[in-house]
Amino acid sequence: MKQNKNLIEKLIHGDFGLAKTFWLFFVVIGFALQFALQFTLLLSIVASLVAGVLLLSYISMTLIGIWKASAKYETNKIWSLLAKIVVIFGWIYVANDFVNIAFLFI
C-alpha cells in the first residue's frame, strides 16, 4: 500500500479528520471557490462552465472525504451522523448542478 499520499488522496480518504475536512475543505475553501466562480460569469459562458465543472468535482471529492472521515470519527457519534446527513444533501446539490449544466447543451 502506498504510504505517501498527495493532498487529494488524503482528502478523498478522510485522512485530515472530520473537523478539518468539513470546516476547512468543504466550508471555507468550497465557499471561496463558489465566490470566485461568480467572477467567471463576467468572462464568458465557457469559462463559467469549466469553472463550474471543476468546482463540482472539488465538492464531490470533499463529500467523499467527509463521508470517510465521519466513518473514522469515534469521539461523538452525533457529529458523524450530522456530517453524513450534510453529505447526502451535498450529493443532491451536485446532482442538481450537473443536470443544470447538461441542460446548457440541449
N, C-alpha and C positions, 0 to 999 in steps of 0.2 A: 504494500500500500504506500502511496506517495505521502511523504511527511511534509514537504514544503509546499503548502497550498498558497495560491495567489489570493489577492483580495476578493475577487469574485467567487472563487471556490469556497473561501471561508464564509462569505456572506450567504451563499446558497446552502451550505451545510449547517448554518446556525452556530458557527464556532465563535461568534462575537458575544454570545449570550443574548437572552431575551430583551433586556432593557436597552442595550446598545443597538441591537438590530432594529428594534421597534422605534425608539425615540430618535436615534441619530440617522440611521439609514432610511427608514421609512418616512418619519415625520419631517425632520429638519431638511435632509437632502432632497427628499421627494417633493416637498412643498417648494423648495428653492428651484428645483428643476421645472416644476409646473409654472412657477412665476416667470422663469426665463423663457419658457415655451410661448408665453403671451407675446413676447417681443418678436418671435419668428413670424407671427401673423402679419407684422408690418413689412416683412421682407417679401415673401411670396407664399403661395399655397404649397409649392413643392417643399420649400424649407420647413414650413409648418408641418407638413405631412411626415417628412423624415424625422423631425424632432419629436413629433407625437408618437411615432412607432418606437423610437429609441427610449422615450420616457416610459411607454407601456412595457417595454422589455425590461427596463430597470425596475419598475414597480413589480413585475412578475418575479424577478429574482429576489426582491426583498420579501415578497409574500411567501415564497418557498422558504427563505431563511427564517422568517418569523415562525412559520409552522414547525420547522425542525428545531429551532431554538426553544420553542414552547414545549416540545416533547422532551427536551433535556432538562427543562426547568423544574426544580424539585422543592424550592423554598415554600411558596404559597401557591397552591394549585389554582386558585381563583384567577391569578394573573395569566396562567397558562390557558385557561378556558376563555377568558376575555380576549386574549391575543388571537386564539383560533377563530372566535366569532368575527373579529376585525378582518382576519384573512378571508373568511367566507364572503363578507361584504366587499372586500377588496377585489376578489375574483369576479364578482358580479359587475363591479365598476370596469375592470379590464375587459371583460367580455362585451359590455355595452360599448365601450370606446372602440374596440376592434370592429364591431358591427357598424358603427358610425363611420369609421374610416373606409370600410368596404363599400358603403353606400356612396362615397365620393366618386367611386369608379363605375357606378352603374348609370 
